[in-house]
Amino acid sequence: MFTYPLLAQGYIVSGTIKDDKNNRLLDEVDISIYELDDEGLIQIISSNELGSFVFELLDEGTYLIKLSRQAYLDKEIFIEIDKKNTAMDFMLTRMPGYEFEATVKELLSYNNGNLGKELKNLRIEIYNNTVDKEIVVIEDDPKNTFKAIFERGNHYSILLRKKGYFAKRIQVYVDIEGCI
């Protein structure tokens, strides 16, 4: 997330970004701010974990705001800034598909399914077989949780690797001939 010091002499714009169906506050939304004259792109920031954002503009006028987040349709909005403090809330529409989040743990006993410690520092690869494209590669992940967005009508392969362990391949079919 980019942060900028806010100085009282500019025009402060703040607000939240939510999912338009369930009003969930959306973090990690990239917010690109464009000036409509020759300047073009002037700032890029991201919404925080509470879906909030704040940025400063030096001049009043009309600006283009582009919002983008994984699994959501991009949105472009023209805003008119004419007062020192402006509050704005935006809604994004989710693309069809599923959000997949996984936690990786060691299996201690195959017979009774006992799980052990969380496995960290994995290499995680997610490949979309339908469009023949790698969509996620995480090298030496310090966490043991990862997430990806799976779109309907696609077949994915997830490959988990860690030194000293067998590699694990998971096949995901998302709404292909009724399979989810």
Secondary structure, 3 states (H helix, E strand, C coil): CCCCCCCCCCEEEEEEEEECCCCCECCCCEEEEEECCCCEEEEEEECCCCCEEEEEECCCEEEEEEEECCCECCEEEEEEECCCEEEEEEEECECCCEEEEEECEEEEECCCCEEEEECCCEEEEEEECCCCEEEEEEEEECCCEEEEEECCCEEEEEEEECCCCCCEEEEEEECECCEC
